[in-house]
Each structure stands twice: as C-alpha cells, then as structure tokens.
Amino acid sequence: MSTEPVEAPLVEEDPHALMERTFILEYLKSHGHTLETLHQLPEEQVRKLMTEASTYASVRLTELEARARFVTEVHGTVSTAQSG
C-alpha cells in the first residue's frame, strides 16, 4: 500500500460563485480597496463595504441572468418562427 498522497480531482467551482467574486472585487476596487487592504480598515467599515459589495454582486448576477433568459427566449421565438 502506497503512503504517497493521492491528488483529488479538482472540483469545478460554481460559475455563479466565480462571477459573484469578480463583482465583489470590482466593487471593492471602485471604492479604492482590495480584499488584502480590508484588514487595514475598522471592522464596521469592512462589514459595510462587504455588505454593499455583496448587494452589488447580487444585482449584477440577477441582471446577467435576466439578460440570458431574454436571449434564450428571443432565440427560442426566432427558431420557432423560422422553422414554421
């Protein structure tokens, strides 16, 4: 029996989680911060910034999902109209 560690396959991250993180980082950057600089701020300010960043990310994700749904509906309508 081998005692060498076995590498587990990489688990793909949820695409929404990656986008959410991107939007949070975008929000922080627009306010002059990064995740690394947050530790320099008072806890109350960090909490406020992260709450705002999370809300911003949620709104942007919702916007993207709505656009994707719209495109799907348009393409579905166009496909149906063309095939008839």
C-alpha positions in Angstrom: 0.0 0.0 0.0 1.4 3.4 -1.0 1.7 6.2 1.5 2.0 8.9 -1.1 -0.9 11.4 -1.0 -3.4 11.0 -3.8 -4.4 14.2 -5.5 -8.1 14.6 -5.5 -9.6 15.8 -8.8 -10.3 19.5 -9.0 -13.8 20.3 -8.2 -15.2 22.8 -10.6 -16.4 25.9 -8.9 -19.9 27.2 -9.4 -19.8 29.7 -12.3 -22.1 32.0 -10.3 -19.6 31.9 -7.4 -16.8 33.0 -9.7 -18.9 35.8 -11.1 -20.0 36.9 -7.7 -16.4 37.1 -6.5 -15.5 39.0 -9.6 -18.3 41.5 -9.0 -17.3 41.9 -5.3 -13.7 42.6 -6.3 -14.9 45.1 -8.9 -16.9 46.9 -6.3 -14.1 47.0 -3.8 -11.7 48.3 -6.5 -14.2 51.0 -7.4 -14.0 52.1 -3.8 -10.2 52.0 -3.6 -9.9 48.7 -1.8 -8.9 45.1 -2.4 -9.5 42.0 -0.2 -6.0 42.4 1.1 -6.4 46.1 2.1 -9.6 45.5 4.1 -7.7 44.4 7.1 -6.5 47.9 7.5 -10.0 49.2 8.0 -12.2 49.3 11.1 -14.4 46.2 11.4 -17.6 48.3 11.0 -16.3 49.8 7.7 -15.3 46.4 6.4 -18.7 45.0 7.2 -20.4 47.9 5.5 -18.2 47.6 2.4 -18.7 43.9 2.1 -22.5 44.2 2.6 -22.6 46.8 -0.2 -20.2 44.7 -2.4 -22.4 41.6 -1.9 -25.6 43.6 -2.8 -23.8 44.9 -5.9 -22.8 41.4 -6.9 -26.3 40.1 -6.4 -27.8 42.8 -8.5 -25.3 42.3 -11.3 -25.8 38.5 -11.2 -29.6 39.0 -11.4 -29.1 41.4 -14.3 -26.9 38.8 -16.2 -29.5 36.0 -15.5 -32.3 38.2 -16.8 -30.3 39.0 -20.0 -29.5 35.4 -20.5 -33.2 34.4 -20.1 -34.2 37.1 -22.6 -31.7 35.9 -25.2 -32.9 32.4 -24.7 -36.5 33.5 -25.2 -35.6 35.5 -28.3 -33.7 32.7 -29.8 -36.5 30.3 -29.0 -39.0 32.6 -30.6 -36.8 33.2 -33.7 -36.1 29.4 -34.1 -39.9 28.7 -33.9 -40.7 31.4 -36.4 -38.0 30.2 -38.8 -39.0 26.6 -38.7 -42.7 27.3 -39.5 
